[in-house]
Amino acid sequence: MGRAEAARLGGQRTTVFGLGFLAVTAMVLLLAGGRANAAGFQIVNQSSHSTTNGTANANSGGNRSTGNNSTSTATGDQNAAAGPAGANGTSTATNGGATTNSSDGSANITTGDGTATGTTTDTTATQSSTDSGSGGAGFVIVNQSQQATNTGSAAASTGGNNATGNNSDNTAHADQHADAGKVGANGQSIATNSGDTSNTSGGQASITTGDAGSTGVDAVITSSSTADLGSHGGNSFDIVGQSSKVDNHGKASATTGDNHAVGNNSDNTARSDKHAAAGHAGRKGTSTATNSGGTSNTSNGSATISTGDATATGVHSNTDTSQSVTGGATGHNAFAIVDQSAPVDNRGNALGRSGKNFGAGNTTLNTAHSTLHAFPGRVGARGRSVSNNTGGSSNTSGGSTTITTGSASAIGADVQTSVRQQNG
């Protein structure tokens, strides 16, 4: 407890003790003065206490979506072998055909609005005291106390979403062996491997969130205390205490952000192993070994995040307090004490967030590997020996990311307070 709070409580105890002592003293004086037949004694105690506690949580977020989470493997294992051929003959071994994987995925998340209010109150308290007596000495004590305590906690979230368009694992492996036999004079021995080895991967992820709004405490409080003491003559004694206390404590958070979107997160491997061997050729013959075909990965992806507005208000309060004291002691030796108190305490904590988003169009891991072996055979006089390897290894990767956030607004306490105190 702080020093200021301790001093305030100590002051209150001192005031109460002092008022009680004065009240007892006044009674003794009235009775000792022989005026008991004309004196009136009246004690009025009115107390109103309202307490509201509320907790609210609205969540349409926290979603997870994956368009493609597959594991794909394509394997091409080809072996071609041709036997020997005589004069003017042809021995041909050929492998052809592509080994491919094609992967695509789409993940879309769309959330509705989220609205949370911890406490909503509309409190009206009215206290009235009327003393109809009049004349000589009188003793009146009026205590009117009103207290409203509202505590609220609210959280609204449409964010915290995770979307991945393509999260696949793709492997394409081609293994080709072509072996052509030996040929005689004027013959042809041909070994050929052809065909592409490729992975094609694409993905799209989209997250669209609704608005999020939260209010910890939304309170309308109207309090009225009225004390009409009438008309008292000499030696009268009046004590009036009017207290109206309002405590609003609210905490609110609204989140449309904290989203994670990845268009393409695939892992792609393309591997090609080709072996072409041509046999011996005789006089004027031809021995040809050829490998062709590319080894490639192509990946693309896009990620889009669009968040709604985030609005948080810790305390939204409208307080109207009226305190009034009329009449009372007016004659000779009259004594009156009037204490009017109307403390209002509003404490709010608010957080509005539409940011902290992560978007990645393409985070793929691509590997392309190609091994080509071409072995032409020996040829005779005026013959031709040809070795040919064609086809590159390539990776092509692209991606785009778009993040658009709504507005974020946070208000700790939005308060309108009116206090009216009247005496006389």
SULVENWO-V326571 format. One record per pair of residues at least 6 apart in sequence whose C-alpha atoms are under 6 Angstrom apart, sorted by the first residue. I is the first residue (numbers start at 1). GAP is how many residues later the second one is. Records with the same first field share a line. If there is no record, write none. Layout:
I=GAP ; GAP
//
This chain:
38=98
39=98 ; 99
40=98 ; 99
41=98 ; 99
42=98
43=97 ; 98 ; 99
44=98
45=97 ; 98 ; 99
46=98
47=97 ; 98 ; 99
48=98
49=97 ; 98 ; 99
50=98
51=97 ; 98 ; 99
52=98
53=97 ; 98 ; 99
54=64 ; 65 ; 98
55=63 ; 97 ; 98 ; 99
56=60 ; 61 ; 62 ; 98
57=59 ; 97 ; 98 ; 99
58=56 ; 57 ; 58 ; 98
59=97 ; 98 ; 99
60=51 ; 98
61=96 ; 97 ; 98 ; 99 ; 100
62=98 ; 99
63=98
64=97 ; 98 ; 99
65=42 ; 98
66=41 ; 97 ; 98 ; 99
67=38 ; 39 ; 40 ; 98 ; 99
68=37 ; 98 ; 99
69=98 ; 99
70=98
71=97 ; 98 ; 99
72=98
73=97 ; 98 ; 99
74=98
75=97 ; 98 ; 99
76=23 ; 98 ; 99
77=98 ; 99
78=98
79=97 ; 98 ; 99
80=13 ; 14 ; 98
81=12 ; 97 ; 98 ; 99
82=9 ; 10 ; 11 ; 98 ; 99
83=98
84=97 ; 98 ; 99
85=6 ; 98
86=97 ; 98
87=97 ; 98 ; 100
88=97 ; 98 ; 99
89=98
90=97 ; 98 ; 99
91=89 ; 90 ; 98
92=88 ; 97 ; 98 ; 99
93=85 ; 86 ; 87 ; 98
94=84 ; 97 ; 98 ; 99
95=98
96=97 ; 98 ; 99
97=98
98=97 ; 98 ; 99
99=98
100=72 ; 97 ; 98 ; 99
101=98
102=97 ; 98 ; 99
103=98
104=97 ; 98 ; 99
105=60 ; 61 ; 98
106=59 ; 97 ; 98 ; 99
107=56 ; 57 ; 58 ; 98
108=97 ; 98 ; 99
109=98
110=97 ; 98 ; 99
111=98 ; 99
112=98
113=97 ; 98 ; 99
114=42 ; 43 ; 98
115=41 ; 97 ; 98 ; 99
116=38 ; 39 ; 40 ; 98
117=37 ; 97 ; 98 ; 99
118=34 ; 35 ; 36 ; 98 ; 99
119=33 ; 98
120=98 ; 99
121=98
122=97 ; 98 ; 99
123=98
124=97 ; 98 ; 99
125=98
126=97 ; 98
127=98
128=97 ; 98 ; 99
129=98
130=98 ; 99
131=98 ; 99
132=98
134=97 ; 98
135=97 ; 98
136=97 ; 98
137=96 ; 97 ; 98 ; 99
138=98
139=97 ; 98 ; 99
140=98
141=98 ; 99
142=98
143=97 ; 98
144=98
145=97 ; 98 ; 99
146=98
147=97 ; 98 ; 99
148=98
149=98
150=98
151=98 ; 99
152=64 ; 65 ; 98
153=63 ; 97 ; 98 ; 99
154=60 ; 61 ; 62 ; 98
155=59 ; 97 ; 98 ; 99
156=56 ; 58 ; 98
157=55 ; 97 ; 98 ; 99
158=51 ; 98
159=96 ; 97 ; 98 ; 99 ; 100
160=98 ; 99
161=98
162=98 ; 99
163=42 ; 98
164=41 ; 97 ; 98 ; 99
165=38 ; 39 ; 40 ; 98 ; 99
166=37 ; 98 ; 99
167=98 ; 99
168=98
169=97 ; 98
170=98
171=97 ; 98 ; 99
172=98
173=98 ; 99
174=98
175=98 ; 99
176=98
177=98 ; 99
178=13 ; 98
179=12 ; 98 ; 99
180=9 ; 10 ; 11 ; 98 ; 99
181=98
182=97 ; 98 ; 99
183=98
184=97 ; 98
185=97 ; 98 ; 100
186=98 ; 99
187=98
188=97 ; 98
189=89 ; 90 ; 98
190=88 ; 98
191=85 ; 86 ; 87 ; 98
192=98 ; 99
193=98
194=97 ; 98 ; 99
195=98
196=97 ; 98 ; 99
197=98
198=72 ; 97 ; 98 ; 99
199=98
200=97 ; 98 ; 99
201=98
202=97 ; 98 ; 99
203=60 ; 61 ; 98
204=59 ; 97 ; 98 ; 99
205=56 ; 57 ; 58 ; 98
206=97 ; 98 ; 99
207=98
208=98 ; 99
209=98 ; 99
210=98
211=97 ; 98
212=42 ; 98
213=41 ; 97 ; 98 ; 99
214=38 ; 40 ; 98
215=37 ; 97 ; 98 ; 99
216=34 ; 35 ; 36 ; 98 ; 99
217=33 ; 98
218=98 ; 99
219=98
220=97 ; 98
221=98
222=98
223=98
224=98
225=98
226=98
227=98
228=98 ; 99
229=98 ; 99
230=97 ; 98
231=96 ; 97
232=96 ; 97
233=98
234=97 ; 98 ; 99 ; 100
235=98 ; 99
236=93 ; 98
237=98 ; 99
238=98
239=97 ; 98 ; 99
240=98
241=97 ; 98
242=98
243=97 ; 98 ; 99
244=98
245=97 ; 98 ; 99
246=98
247=98 ; 99
248=98
249=97 ; 98 ; 99
250=64 ; 65 ; 98
251=63 ; 97 ; 98 ; 99
252=60 ; 61 ; 62 ; 98
253=59 ; 97 ; 98 ; 99
254=56 ; 57 ; 58 ; 98
255=55 ; 97 ; 98 ; 99
256=51 ; 54 ; 98
257=96 ; 97 ; 98 ; 99 ; 100
258=98 ; 99
259=98
260=97 ; 98 ; 99
261=42 ; 98
262=41 ; 97 ; 98 ; 99
263=38 ; 39 ; 40 ; 98 ; 99
264=37 ; 98
265=98 ; 99
266=98
267=97 ; 98
268=98
269=97 ; 98 ; 99
270=98
271=97 ; 98 ; 99
272=98 ; 99
273=98
274=98
275=98
276=13 ; 98
277=12 ; 97 ; 98 ; 99
278=9 ; 10 ; 11 ; 98 ; 99
279=98
280=97 ; 98 ; 99
281=6 ; 98
282=97 ; 98
283=97 ; 98 ; 100
284=97 ; 98 ; 99
285=98
286=97 ; 98 ; 99
287=89 ; 90 ; 98
288=88 ; 97 ; 98 ; 99
289=85 ; 86 ; 87 ; 98
290=97 ; 98 ; 99
291=98
292=97 ; 98 ; 99
293=98
294=97 ; 98 ; 99
295=98
296=72 ; 97 ; 98 ; 99
297=98
298=97 ; 98 ; 99
299=98
300=97 ; 98 ; 99
301=60 ; 61 ; 98
302=59 ; 97 ; 98 ; 99
303=56 ; 57 ; 58 ; 98
304=97 ; 98 ; 99
305=98
306=97 ; 98 ; 99
307=98 ; 99
308=98
309=97 ; 98 ; 99
310=42 ; 43 ; 44 ; 98
311=41 ; 97 ; 98 ; 99
312=38 ; 39 ; 40 ; 98
313=37 ; 97 ; 98 ; 99
314=34 ; 35 ; 36 ; 98 ; 99
315=33 ; 98 ; 99
316=97 ; 98 ; 99
317=98
318=97 ; 98 ; 99
319=98
320=98
321=98
322=97 ; 98 ; 99
323=98
324=97 ; 98 ; 99
325=98
326=98
348=64 ; 65
349=63
350=60 ; 61 ; 62
351=59
352=56 ; 57 ; 58
353=55
354=51 ; 54
359=42
360=41
361=38 ; 39 ; 40
362=37
368=25
374=13
376=9 ; 10 ; 11
//
